[in-house]
Amino acid sequence: MMIQCTFRQLEYFAAAAQHGGASRAAAALHVSQPSISKAIAELESLWGQQLFVRMPAKGLELTPAGAERQRQVRALLAQAATLNGPVSPGLGGLLRVGCLSTLGPRYLPAILARMATEFPGIEVRLEESDTETLLGRLERGALDVALLYDLGLARKVQLEPIAELWPYALLPAGHPLARRANVALADLAQEPFVLINLPGSREYFLSLFRGVGVAPLVVRETGSLEMARGMVANGLGVSVLTTRPVHDVAEDGQQLVTRPLRSPVRQQSVVLAQPLGGCAQPDLAAAFGRMARAVFTKAGRGRVRTQSHSAR
């Protein structure tokens, strides 16, 4: 049977879906916008399906049929890309990885180092951002996989749990609560509070307090993990975090104290998120997942030893 669509049409369609608009896709591919629009119109006519909803001043949004076609096209283009180079016995190709900005610095460098050693043929393109931004890019197919906290993600992505982390209290050295073996959220709610203010993360931390019927006295908010740690270390408030750096020292050298939260507090799941129906590079994403689980397992053992040594 004769193939009636071209790879160029498919590439233009995939770019429009990824970038959310014909003009942005044209800029990314260095072609004219009418070329993108013409390819989309030709595919819609060929397939008898509307692929996009045109949103005035906002660009293009995939229809359900368009989203299904996007998954098929991504897989086809990924397979076609393997014909551009010599056959390799190992895994190879481009893997687009997203990571939550507060989670990445603690774990991602070790994951990338393992990837470089175990799978030198895989090129990882990294994007750090907040949860909402990363989820949107996963849904558009602009990312293959993302490392996130599961904050009740009711979105069109599939999640694979890889680790469970306990939220903990972060205190200035010498704070009265630091003398306790564990700290209640109700006690933290009576102190000036430094809140991580990122989409998804902010709501999660506030929900911990609501779960025990209290609300924190928020005096400062920041989107940076290290900024929150620095503020707490300098006595500007207390905080609750989930990502746990190895050392209890802020960037300016001031000491910090961490304490477990008194129950009831639920663990926070770290997940690998992929587009619904899978990504364009499933083998590469699976390799990344194996390296991520290995790093979190090793970090978990180290954290247990540290807590035991410090009587936290």
C-alpha positions as CSV (number, residue, x, y, z in Angstrom):
1,M,0.0,0.0,0.0
2,M,1.3,3.4,-1.0
3,I,2.2,5.7,2.0
4,Q,0.4,9.0,1.4
5,C,1.9,11.2,4.1
6,T,5.5,12.3,4.3
7,F,8.0,12.3,7.2
8,R,8.2,16.1,6.8
9,Q,4.5,16.4,7.4
10,L,4.8,14.2,10.4
11,E,7.7,16.2,11.7
12,Y,5.8,19.5,11.3
13,F,2.8,18.0,13.1
14,A,4.9,16.7,16.0
15,A,6.6,20.1,16.3
16,A,3.3,22.0,16.4
17,A,2.1,19.6,19.1
18,Q,5.3,19.9,21.1
19,H,5.5,23.7,21.0
20,G,1.7,24.4,21.1
21,G,1.5,26.5,18.0
22,A,2.4,26.8,14.3
23,S,4.6,29.9,14.7
24,R,6.6,28.4,17.6
25,A,7.1,25.2,15.7
26,A,8.2,27.1,12.6
27,A,10.7,29.0,14.7
28,A,12.1,25.8,16.2
29,L,12.4,24.1,12.8
30,H,13.6,27.3,11.0
31,V,10.8,27.0,8.4
32,S,7.9,29.3,7.5
33,Q,4.6,29.2,9.5
34,P,2.5,28.5,6.4
35,S,4.6,25.3,5.9
36,I,3.5,24.1,9.3
37,S,-0.1,25.1,8.8
38,K,-0.2,23.4,5.4
39,A,1.2,20.1,6.7
40,I,-1.4,20.0,9.5
41,A,-4.2,20.8,7.1
42,E,-3.0,18.0,4.8
43,L,-2.8,15.5,7.5
44,E,-6.2,16.4,8.9
45,S,-7.7,15.9,5.4
46,L,-5.8,12.6,4.9
47,W,-6.8,11.2,8.2
48,G,-10.3,12.7,8.3
49,Q,-9.7,14.0,11.9
50,Q,-9.3,17.3,13.5
51,L,-5.9,17.3,15.1
52,F,-5.9,20.7,16.9
53,V,-8.3,23.2,18.4
54,R,-7.3,26.7,17.4
55,M,-7.2,28.9,20.5
56,P,-7.2,32.6,19.8
57,A,-4.0,34.3,21.1
58,K,-3.0,31.0,22.7
59,G,-1.9,28.7,19.8
60,L,-2.9,25.1,19.2
61,E,-4.3,22.5,21.6
62,L,-4.4,18.8,20.6
63,T,-7.8,17.2,20.2
64,P,-8.2,13.6,21.7
65,A,-7.7,12.3,18.1
66,G,-4.7,14.6,17.7
67,A,-3.2,13.3,21.0
68,E,-3.5,9.7,19.8
69,R,-1.9,10.6,16.5
70,Q,0.9,12.4,18.3
71,R,1.8,9.3,20.2
72,Q,1.9,7.3,17.0
73,V,3.9,9.9,15.2
74,R,6.4,10.2,18.0
75,A,7.1,6.5,18.0
76,L,7.4,6.4,14.2
77,L,9.8,9.3,14.1
78,A,11.9,7.8,16.9
79,Q,12.2,4.6,15.0
80,A,13.1,6.4,11.8
81,A,15.8,8.3,13.6
82,T,17.6,5.1,14.2
83,L,18.2,4.8,10.4
84,N,20.3,8.0,10.5
85,G,23.4,6.4,12.0
86,P,25.3,3.1,12.2
87,V,23.9,0.1,14.1
88,S,25.1,0.1,17.7
89,P,24.9,-2.9,20.1
90,G,24.0,-0.7,23.0
91,L,21.2,1.7,23.7
92,G,21.5,5.1,22.1
93,G,19.6,8.2,21.2
94,L,18.2,11.4,22.7
95,L,16.3,11.2,26.0
96,R,14.5,14.4,27.1
97,V,14.4,14.4,30.9
98,G,12.6,16.8,33.2
99,C,13.3,17.2,36.9
100,L,11.7,19.1,39.7
101,S,14.0,22.0,40.6
102,T,14.0,21.2,44.3
103,L,14.7,17.5,43.8
104,G,17.2,17.6,41.0
105,P,20.4,18.9,42.7
106,R,20.3,16.2,45.4
107,Y,19.8,13.2,43.1
108,L,20.1,13.9,39.4
109,P,23.9,14.4,39.1
110,A,24.4,10.9,40.4
111,I,21.8,9.5,38.1
112,L,23.4,11.3,35.1
113,A,26.8,10.0,36.1
114,R,25.5,6.4,36.2
115,M,23.8,6.9,32.8
116,A,27.1,8.2,31.3
117,T,28.9,5.1,32.6
118,E,26.3,2.4,31.8
119,F,24.8,3.9,28.7
120,P,27.3,6.2,27.0
121,G,25.2,6.1,23.8
122,I,22.3,7.9,25.4
123,E,22.3,11.7,25.2
124,V,20.3,13.2,28.1
125,R,18.8,16.7,27.5
126,L,17.8,18.1,30.9
127,E,15.1,20.6,31.9
128,E,14.6,21.7,35.5
129,S,11.3,23.4,36.4
130,D,8.3,23.2,38.7
131,T,5.7,20.4,38.7
132,E,3.1,22.1,36.6
133,T,5.5,23.2,33.9
134,L,7.0,19.7,33.6
135,L,3.6,18.0,33.5
136,G,2.5,20.3,30.7
137,R,5.6,19.5,28.7
138,L,5.1,15.8,29.3
139,E,1.5,16.0,28.0
140,R,2.6,17.8,24.9
141,G,5.3,15.3,24.2
142,A,8.1,17.8,24.7
143,L,9.6,15.5,27.4
144,D,10.1,11.8,27.5
145,V,10.3,11.3,31.3
146,A,10.4,13.5,34.4
147,L,11.5,13.0,38.0
148,L,8.8,14.4,40.3
149,Y,7.1,14.1,43.6
150,D,3.6,12.6,43.4
151,L,1.5,15.5,44.6
152,G,-1.8,13.9,43.6
153,L,-1.1,14.4,39.9
154,A,-4.5,14.1,38.3
155,R,-3.1,14.7,34.8
156,K,-2.7,12.8,31.5
157,V,0.6,11.1,32.5
158,Q,1.5,7.7,33.8
159,L,3.5,7.4,37.0
160,E,6.0,4.9,38.2
161,P,7.0,5.1,41.9
162,I,10.7,4.7,42.6
163,A,11.2,5.9,46.2
164,E,9.4,7.1,49.3
165,L,10.7,10.0,51.3
166,W,9.6,11.3,54.7
167,P,8.9,15.1,55.1
168,Y,10.9,16.5,58.0
169,A,11.1,19.7,60.1
170,L,13.9,22.1,59.4
171,L,15.1,24.3,62.3
172,P,17.8,26.8,63.1
173,A,20.5,25.5,65.3
174,G,19.7,26.3,68.9
175,H,15.9,26.5,68.4
176,P,13.9,25.1,71.3
177,L,12.2,22.6,69.1
178,A,15.6,21.2,68.1
179,R,16.0,19.7,71.6
180,R,13.1,17.3,70.8
181,A,13.5,13.9,69.2
182,N,10.6,14.7,66.9
183,V,8.4,17.7,66.2
184,A,4.7,18.0,65.8
185,L,3.2,20.1,62.9
186,A,1.0,21.9,65.5
187,D,4.2,23.2,67.2
188,L,5.7,24.3,63.9
189,A,2.5,26.2,63.2
190,Q,3.2,28.5,66.1
191,E,6.5,29.6,64.7
192,P,7.3,31.9,61.8
193,F,7.3,29.6,58.7
194,V,9.3,29.6,55.5
195,L,7.3,28.1,52.7
196,I,8.4,26.5,49.4
197,N,6.3,28.3,46.9
198,L,6.3,26.3,43.7
199,P,3.2,25.1,41.8
200,G,2.2,21.8,43.4
201,S,4.8,21.9,46.2
202,R,3.2,24.8,48.0
203,E,-0.2,23.1,48.2
204,Y,1.4,19.9,49.3
205,F,3.2,21.4,52.3
206,L,0.1,23.4,53.4
207,S,-1.9,20.2,53.1
208,L,0.3,18.6,55.8
209,F,-0.8,21.2,58.3
210,R,-4.4,21.1,57.2
211,G,-4.4,17.4,57.8
212,V,-3.8,18.0,61.5
213,G,-6.2,20.9,61.7
214,V,-3.7,23.8,61.9
215,A,-2.2,26.4,59.5
216,P,1.4,27.6,59.4
217,L,2.3,31.3,60.1
218,V,3.9,31.9,56.7
219,V,6.3,34.9,56.9
220,R,8.4,34.2,53.8
221,E,8.0,32.2,50.6
222,T,10.7,31.1,48.1
223,G,10.9,28.8,45.1
224,S,14.5,27.8,46.0
225,L,15.4,24.9,48.3
226,E,18.7,26.5,49.3
227,M,17.1,29.9,49.9
228,A,14.6,28.3,52.3
229,R,17.5,26.5,54.1
230,G,19.5,29.7,54.3
231,M,16.5,31.6,55.7
232,V,15.9,29.0,58.4
233,A,19.6,28.7,59.3
234,N,19.7,32.5,59.9
235,G,16.8,32.4,62.2
236,L,14.1,33.8,59.9
237,G,11.7,30.9,60.5
238,V,11.2,27.2,60.5
239,S,10.2,25.0,57.6
240,V,9.1,21.6,56.4
241,L,10.9,20.0,53.5
242,T,11.1,16.6,51.8
243,T,14.3,16.7,49.7
244,R,17.1,16.1,52.2
245,P,20.6,17.4,51.3
246,V,23.5,15.4,52.7
247,H,24.8,18.1,55.1
248,D,22.8,20.2,57.6
249,V,24.7,23.4,56.6
250,A,23.3,26.3,54.6
251,E,25.1,27.9,51.7
252,D,26.5,30.6,54.0
253,G,27.9,28.1,56.5
254,Q,25.1,28.5,59.1
255,Q,24.1,25.3,60.9
256,L,20.7,23.6,60.5
257,V,18.9,21.0,62.5
258,T,16.5,18.4,61.0
259,R,14.0,16.4,63.0
260,P,11.4,13.8,62.0
261,L,7.8,15.0,62.0
262,R,5.6,13.3,64.6
263,S,2.8,11.1,63.2
264,P,0.4,11.2,61.5
265,V,2.5,12.2,58.4
266,R,2.4,10.4,55.1
267,Q,5.5,9.6,53.1
268,Q,6.0,11.4,49.8
269,S,6.4,9.3,46.7
270,V,9.1,10.1,44.1
271,V,7.9,9.1,40.7
272,L,9.0,8.8,37.1
273,A,6.3,10.4,35.0
274,Q,5.9,9.7,31.3
275,P,3.3,10.8,28.7
276,L,0.1,8.8,28.8
277,G,0.6,5.8,26.5
278,G,4.4,5.9,26.9
279,C,7.2,8.1,25.5
280,A,9.0,8.0,22.2
281,Q,12.0,6.3,23.7
282,P,10.7,3.6,26.1
283,D,13.9,1.7,26.3
284,L,15.9,4.8,27.1
285,A,13.4,5.9,29.7
286,A,13.5,2.4,31.3
287,A,17.3,2.7,31.5
288,F,17.0,6.1,33.2
289,G,14.5,4.6,35.6
290,R,16.9,1.8,36.6
291,M,19.6,4.3,37.3
292,A,17.3,6.5,39.3
293,R,16.1,3.6,41.5
294,A,19.7,2.6,42.1
295,V,20.7,6.2,43.2
296,F,17.6,6.6,45.5
297,T,18.3,3.2,47.1
298,K,21.9,4.2,47.8
299,A,20.8,7.6,49.1
300,G,18.2,5.9,51.4
301,R,20.9,3.7,53.0
302,G,23.1,6.7,53.6
303,R,20.2,8.7,55.1
304,V,19.4,5.9,57.6
305,R,23.0,5.8,58.8
306,T,23.2,9.6,59.1
307,Q,19.9,9.8,61.1
308,S,21.1,7.0,63.4
309,H,24.4,8.7,64.0
310,S,22.8,12.0,64.8
311,A,20.0,10.6,66.9
312,R,17.4,12.3,64.7
